[in-house]
Amino acid sequence: MTDVNLGMPELPAPAYPADVQERLAADAAQVVARYPDSRSALLPLLHLVQSEEGYVTRTGMQFCADQLGLTTAEVTAVATFYSMYRRKPSGEYQVGVCTNTLCAVLGGDAIFAALQEHLGVGNGETTEDGKVTLEHIECNAACDFAPVLMVNWEFFDNQTIESAKRLVDELRAGAEVTPTRGAPLCDFKQTARVLAGFPDERPGAVAAGGSAGPASLAGLRLARGETSAGTVVPPRDGGQPAAATSEPAEPGRPPATHPSSHDAPQPSSASDPKHPAGPVTEEDE
């Protein structure tokens, strides 16, 4: 006989064990105290319960509701809206491949497809050993380092198919893996606790936080007039870039030390009488 779903409501979520409940309640009190309106603490509290089990369980959502005087429906609405909150068991390492436009064009799509085959998992699925959950993710605001992977929200820049395969293999083998920039890598539960607002107590972790990479700061350097730090890129026509100089190669053109000197606006009919533009016939005459 086929089971019939009568639409009966789920039973209330079970409570955490008493010792866990007491510990999390003490942590939650610290978080809630930071906000003038307690319900504003919901996002970090969801990270807190995620740090306990590696994902947001029904028990975790009930805990958040109890701490903040909310309904479980209100908590569920938030937990299901944000993709950083996992709703099912996941791996120690969340490997996200950016597949937004620039990363995709530069190899993100190919990397994601290769990792699915290499790991034998689909989007949002976890390897059998519980080590790696693979997913494609939206823009990480690191387009100048594309294609980019993130592991537990730490950056791994300028990836290739081979480097990405090597990365996940090392994660599964328990090898020490160092992000391109940012804090040392930790497992997903530890990451969730830091996102809840608790200090990263690992020696040297805070000091290693770092800042934007050189590519991200190129525009700032140029705005300050620090053109000497620029990189001269060969023109698209295959010719050689103009010799480095602090003076513009042509009137109205930036110096050759400008990273995009060959992409600067070219003379047009409005500014160049030698190349007037007029009506063009259907025969292009």
Buried (B, 14 or more C-beta within 10 A) or exposed (E): EEEEEEEEEEEEBEEBEEEBBEEBEEBBEBBBEEEEEBBEBBBBBBBBBBBBBBBBBBBBBBBBBBBBEBEBEBBBEBBEEEEBBBBEEBBBBBBBBBBBEBBBEBBBBBBBBBBBEBBEBEEBBBBEEBBBBBBBBEBBEBBBBBBBBBBBBBBBBBBBBEEBBBBBEEBBEEEEBEBBBBBBBBBBBBBBBBBBBBEBEEEEBEEBEEEEBEBBBBEEBBEEEEBEEBEBBEEEEEEEBBEEEEEBBEEEBBBBBBBEBBEEEEEEEEEEEEEEEEEEEEEEE
